[in-house]
Amino acid sequence: MNVIDRYLRTVLEQLRHAADSQRTGLEHAASVLASALLDGRYLYVFGTGHSHMLAEEVFYRAGGLARAAAILDPPLMLHQSAADSSRLEQESGRAQELLDRYPVRAGDVLIVASNSGRNAVPIELTLAARERGLRTIALTSLAHSRAFPSRHASGKRLFEVAEMVLDHGSPIGDAALDLPGLPRKFGPTSSIAGLFLVNALVARAIELATHAGHPPEIYASSNADVPGWNEALLAQYRGQVRHL
């Protein structure tokens, strides 16, 4: 079995384990999100480093919610300076100001993605959101998070401050493969498993809201022939959803 087959087997096993072990949490989080959508609220998603990809995944996405917003802070992403982003996510004092940039309100839902769950910014953002009445969901690796101390003054990790928790099951250090003669593991899995859980959560919430008689607005592909569909949604939500 070469490394492609090993990686495929590893990813498939992790996805199946996440789907099975997190089913109760997914159902609960999806019901919370569906209720929020039915009440005219919004979904926000935030992550630092590579976890910011989960925020972009739900935002302005073909087949995705029109009322989904990404919380994006370039210094905490990778394209300006990857090394700086790793340092900045550990520092306190950014989260309140970052949240102030977005029109969040009580009843909105916030997913905070962090594989380690130990850095100050994701923890502070979750705490600030809860103070403002948002429903919060941590998306993390419990194995990794439990293995290391918090970098936040509270001493708590992300899974300990969020209202709901989804564990994507990535191993400590994220990388899942090894080779004789190679000193470090490779083949990260957190992005794949995290994207699955986020999309499964959103899909289930869409199903629940639709069954309740109020299908949420969904973006079409910009590269498909659906004239005017996305334009109408953009006109409706551009004043509410940043980065459109």
DRENDOLO-392873 format. One line per field, with one value per residue (C-alpha): residue number from 1; residue in three letters; z, x, y. Coordinates in nm, 4 decimals. Layout:
doro (NUM ...)
mitor (ala ...)
c3 (Z ...)
c1 (X ...)
c2 (Y ...)
This chain:
doro (1 2 3 4 5 6 7 8 9 10 11 12 13 14 15 16 17 18 19 20 21 22 23 24 25 26 27 28 29 30 31 32 33 34 35 36 37 38 39 40 41 42 43 44 45 46 47 48 49 50 51 52 53 54 55 56 57 58 59 60 61 62 63 64 65 66 67 68 69 70 71 72 73 74 75 76 77 78 79 80 81 82 83 84 85 86 87 88 89 90 91 92 93 94 95 96 97 98 99 100 101 102 103 104 105 106 107 108 109 110 111 112 113 114 115 116 117 118 119 120 121 122 123 124 125 126 127 128 129 130 131 132 133 134 135 136 137 138 139 140 141 142 143 144 145 146 147 148 149 150 151 152 153 154 155 156 157 158 159 160 161 162 163 164 165 166 167 168 169 170 171 172 173 174 175 176 177 178 179 180 181 182 183 184 185 186 187 188 189 190 191 192 193 194 195 196 197 198 199 200 201 202 203 204 205 206 207 208 209 210 211 212 213 214 215 216 217 218 219 220 221 222 223 224 225 226 227 228 229 230 231 232 233 234 235 236 237 238 239 240 241 242 243 244)
mitor (met asn val ile asp arg tyr leu arg thr val leu glu gln leu arg his ala ala asp ser gln arg thr gly leu glu his ala ala ser val leu ala ser ala leu leu asp gly arg tyr leu tyr val phe gly thr gly his ser his met leu ala glu glu val phe tyr arg ala gly gly leu ala arg ala ala ala ile leu asp pro pro leu met leu his gln ser ala ala asp ser ser arg leu glu gln glu ser gly arg ala gln glu leu leu asp arg tyr pro val arg ala gly asp val leu ile val ala ser asn ser gly arg asn ala val pro ile glu leu thr leu ala ala arg glu arg gly leu arg thr ile ala leu thr ser leu ala his ser arg ala phe pro ser arg his ala ser gly lys arg leu phe glu val ala glu met val leu asp his gly ser pro ile gly asp ala ala leu asp leu pro gly leu pro arg lys phe gly pro thr ser ser ile ala gly leu phe leu val asn ala leu val ala arg ala ile glu leu ala thr his ala gly his pro pro glu ile tyr ala ser ser asn ala asp val pro gly trp asn glu ala leu leu ala gln tyr arg gly gln val arg his leu)
c3 (0.0000 -0.1068 0.0675 -0.1486 -0.0382 0.3230 0.3205 0.1589 0.4182 0.7007 0.5764 0.5122 0.8590 1.0173 0.8215 0.9183 1.2817 1.2805 1.1215 1.3751 1.6945 1.6340 1.5122 1.8280 1.8325 1.4644 1.5058 1.7989 1.6269 1.3066 1.4944 1.6575 1.3196 1.1541 1.4270 1.3840 1.0084 1.0594 1.2921 1.0342 1.1953 1.0367 1.0444 1.1068 1.0766 1.1983 1.2050 1.2131 1.0079 0.7902 0.9801 0.8037 0.5037 0.6856 0.7082 0.3366 0.2615 0.3764 0.2351 -0.1044 -0.1905 -0.4672 -0.2788 0.0360 0.2567 0.1533 0.5234 0.5937 0.6660 0.7015 0.9731 0.8036 0.9445 0.6974 0.9624 1.1086 0.7737 0.5698 0.2648 0.4389 0.6618 0.7696 1.0522 1.1811 1.1758 1.4000 1.6436 1.6374 1.6999 2.0338 2.1495 2.3469 2.2695 1.9063 1.9340 2.0613 1.7927 1.5272 1.6266 1.6217 1.2458 1.1875 1.2537 1.4824 1.7110 1.9698 1.8165 1.5379 1.5229 1.5277 1.4372 1.5562 1.3968 1.5636 1.5442 1.8632 2.0420 2.2645 2.1120 2.2588 1.9594 1.8900 2.2623 2.3150 2.0079 2.1386 2.4802 2.3268 2.1032 2.3959 2.5855 2.2897 2.2843 1.9903 1.9875 1.9624 1.8132 1.8516 1.5717 1.7014 1.7691 2.1238 2.1201 2.0386 2.2546 2.5650 2.5202 2.5564 2.7924 2.6908 2.5746 2.7054 3.0423 3.1532 3.1275 2.9204 2.5730 2.2935 2.3701 2.7285 2.6401 2.3450 2.3950 2.1523 2.0404 1.7280 1.7292 1.3843 1.5354 1.3907 1.5781 1.7975 1.5644 1.2830 1.0540 1.0316 0.8238 0.8848 0.6837 0.7881 0.7669 0.7824 1.1193 1.1194 1.0420 0.7336 0.5688 0.7681 0.8056 1.0015 0.6976 0.5224 0.8332 0.9400 0.5995 0.6119 0.9519 0.8601 0.5353 0.7019 0.9711 0.7191 0.4963 0.7866 0.8972 0.5424 0.5462 0.8816 0.7828 0.4532 0.6293 0.8576 0.5499 0.5085 0.2705 0.3208 0.0271 -0.1432 -0.3850 -0.7303 -0.9045 -1.0713 -1.3542 -1.4232 -1.6276 -1.3559 -1.4722 -1.1998 -0.9113 -0.7268 -0.8251 -0.6422 -0.3302 -0.3457 -0.3689 -0.0665 0.1598 0.0617 0.3399 0.6037 0.5028 0.4895 0.2088 -0.0534)
c1 (0.0000 0.1594 0.1104 -0.1847 -0.3801 -0.2722 -0.3800 -0.7128 -0.7775 -0.6817 -0.9080 -1.2028 -1.1703 -1.1583 -1.4608 -1.6613 -1.5604 -1.6507 -1.9887 -2.0673 -1.9200 -2.0429 -2.3928 -2.5683 -2.3690 -2.4330 -2.8062 -2.8177 -2.6039 -2.8053 -3.1318 -2.9876 -2.8756 -3.2067 -3.3978 -3.1677 -3.2266 -3.6016 -3.5717 -3.3864 -3.0440 -2.7048 -2.4272 -2.0741 -1.7592 -1.4101 -1.0716 -0.7068 -0.4225 -0.5385 -0.8678 -0.9731 -1.0470 -1.3544 -1.4856 -1.4335 -1.5953 -1.9400 -1.9165 -2.0690 -2.0619 -2.2420 -2.5005 -2.4348 -2.6387 -2.6908 -2.7010 -2.3545 -2.0711 -1.6981 -1.5099 -1.1788 -0.8776 -0.5848 -0.3092 -0.4524 -0.4660 -0.1665 -0.1272 0.0378 0.2771 0.2205 0.4720 0.3140 -0.0302 0.0939 0.2302 -0.0693 -0.3281 -0.1593 -0.1962 -0.4863 -0.6651 -0.7768 -1.1092 -1.3397 -1.2307 -1.2536 -1.6079 -1.7004 -1.6399 -1.9372 -2.3075 -2.3516 -2.6530 -2.8039 -2.9371 -2.6789 -2.4684 -2.0878 -1.8636 -1.5043 -1.2595 -0.9270 -0.7468 -0.5491 -0.8160 -0.5480 -0.4734 -0.6017 -0.7826 -1.0317 -1.1006 -1.1506 -1.3728 -1.5927 -1.6204 -1.7000 -1.9654 -2.1318 -2.1423 -2.3334 -2.5849 -2.4542 -2.4828 -2.1292 -1.9936 -1.6313 -1.4851 -1.1646 -0.9505 -1.0189 -0.7178 -0.4823 -0.6545 -0.6540 -0.2829 -0.1659 -0.2344 -0.4341 -0.2582 -0.5447 -0.5427 -0.8494 -0.6583 -0.9439 -0.9339 -1.1841 -1.3905 -1.4252 -1.5717 -1.8015 -2.1660 -2.1434 -1.8446 -1.7744 -1.4610 -1.3223 -1.0894 -0.7533 -0.4546 -0.2197 -0.0125 -0.2679 -0.0340 -0.1388 0.1222 0.4799 0.7618 1.0833 1.3660 1.1362 1.1662 0.8227 0.4724 0.2959 -0.0471 -0.2712 -0.6391 -0.8027 -0.9097 -1.0787 -1.2615 -1.3491 -1.4936 -1.7043 -1.8506 -1.9217 -2.0943 -2.2859 -2.4045 -2.5176 -2.6836 -2.8814 -2.9883 -3.1058 -3.3065 -3.4650 -3.5553 -3.7001 -3.9091 -4.0363 -4.1761 -3.9154 -3.6380 -3.3333 -3.1861 -2.9063 -2.6444 -2.6178 -2.2869 -2.1640 -2.0466 -2.3863 -2.6658 -2.8909 -2.9325 -3.0098 -3.0254 -2.7099 -2.7460 -3.0768 -2.9253 -2.6270 -2.8573 -3.0498 -2.7572 -2.4709 -2.5549 -2.5604 -2.2907 -1.9386 -1.6962 -1.9705)
c2 (0.0000 0.3267 0.6578 0.7631 0.4566 0.5045 0.8665 0.7799 0.5100 0.7473 1.0255 0.7954 0.6415 0.9851 1.1068 0.8005 0.8344 1.2046 1.1346 0.8619 1.0049 1.3617 1.2740 1.3913 1.7137 1.7714 1.7248 1.9658 2.2298 2.1956 2.2454 2.5589 2.6936 2.6066 2.7907 3.0891 3.0944 3.0703 3.3693 3.5768 3.5380 3.4729 3.2156 3.3451 3.1362 3.2235 3.0582 3.1598 3.0165 2.7292 2.7196 3.0391 2.8163 2.6886 3.0440 3.0966 2.7605 2.8717 3.2243 3.3165 2.9487 2.7640 2.5599 2.7596 2.9882 3.3478 3.4336 3.2930 3.5345 3.4817 3.6679 3.7428 3.9251 3.9254 3.9359 3.6155 3.4392 3.3232 3.5458 3.8424 3.6480 3.2913 3.3201 3.6408 3.4827 3.2006 3.4549 3.6899 3.4189 3.3559 3.7170 3.8569 4.1809 4.1408 3.9611 4.2367 4.4813 4.2127 4.1232 4.4933 4.4969 4.2674 4.3368 4.0374 4.0256 3.7992 3.4791 3.4609 3.1446 3.1491 2.8574 2.9002 2.6586 2.5839 2.2526 2.3109 2.5139 2.6667 3.0075 3.3322 3.4826 3.1994 3.1637 3.5378 3.5666 3.2866 3.4477 3.7881 3.6331 3.4587 3.7877 3.9347 3.6508 3.4485 3.0711 2.9362 2.6144 2.5064 2.2945 2.1429 1.8376 1.7285 1.4962 1.7821 2.0399 1.8216 1.7492 2.1113 2.4025 2.7077 3.0239 3.2358 3.4087 3.2140 2.8870 2.7454 2.5995 2.6526 2.3427 2.4646 2.8058 2.7295 2.6364 2.3425 2.1366 1.9325 1.7163 1.6374 1.3798 1.4824 1.3398 1.5398 1.7548 1.7105 1.5155 1.1513 0.9647 0.8546 0.7025 0.5273 0.7791 1.0818 1.2576 1.4227 1.3052 1.4434 1.4292 1.6673 1.5809 1.8637 2.0688 1.7770 1.6580 2.0113 2.0972 1.7833 1.8671 2.2301 2.1352 1.8521 2.0922 2.3518 2.0920 1.9486 2.2972 2.3720 2.0490 2.1297 2.4849 2.3645 2.0982 2.3753 2.5507 2.8257 2.7197 2.9441 3.1318 2.9392 3.0714 2.9180 2.8634 3.1813 2.9579 2.8043 2.9554 3.0964 3.4563 3.7072 3.4582 3.5555 3.9189 3.9392 3.7841 4.0176 4.3175 4.1915 4.1018 4.3290 4.5730 4.2982 4.0508 4.1897 4.1047 4.0671)
